[in-house]
Amino acid sequence: MKNKVIFAGAGPGAPDLITLRCCEALQNADMILYAGSLVNPEILKHANSKCELIDSANLNLEEIISTLQRGIDEEKNVVRLHTGDPTIYGAITEQMNELDQCNIEYEVIPGVSSLFAAAAALKTELTLPGISQSIIITRRAGRTPVPDGQNIADFAKHNATMGIFLSISDIEGLVDDLIFGGYAPTTAVGIVYRASWENEKILRGTLEDIAEKVRTSQITRQAMIIVGNAISKTGDKSLLYDANFAHGYRASAKKITEATRNR
Ligand code: SAH
């Protein structure tokens, strides 16, 4: 039986923020094709000394596929390593479609997305009762367009928490779209540059002042932008731990008191 290609999420950067499953795949790999622009080289230290390491940064789709195909033909254990979680802006579908054409099987190992590493760096929760119970994961239209109805301004009207990828380079334009779409200028914004890397940087502000802070800090790439008042930590308490709220694993304190009284 032919080997499979394993698409694996390398996490946001820190070498210990990969899954055990990804780590095992790297240890067993004979060939790792990694997205060198964002994958921390430290993660490749999990690979064994005989493993062939190939940076895909300069390869086009055809070259990527022929490299994966060669690995499979040579009966190698092949890992295609993507940053964060491979299912978010990973361009894995086009690779999978080509592998289907070549009758090469594959599987996917999830990873810690930079969105969640950034939220952790901000020590915040993205879904806060009374503020936002939804997260919009998106990017601003740039050189790559977005489909109709999916512009930042279209989404902004929901006032939900937004995790914005790939959009730091025109922070002024982004802020204009967010305010035009419906967020108050006082809405909280957190920006994390290289979340979980040693040179991680955190900026906090509001839509009114964040662009200036980004300009001063000279962050122009590799940043996650989280918008929404959930990150200002001012919402309601959750019902989950409310003493008077019962759920499958806990009776409510009120009910327990009543039950004791009725005994
Ligand atoms: N699949 C990846 C995203 C790839 S798109 C994931 O799940 O994280 C690349 C974009 O992701 C960057 O432009 C940036 O917006 C974001 N990004 C990737 N790694 C990051 C990190 N360590 N810190 C902050 N943002 C990061």
Residues whose N, C-alpha, C, O or C-beta is under 5 A from the ligand:
A	BS01	SAH	P12 G13 T83 G84 D85 P86 I88 Y89 G90 S113 S114 L115 I164 F165 L166 V192 Y193 R194 A195 Q222 A223 M224
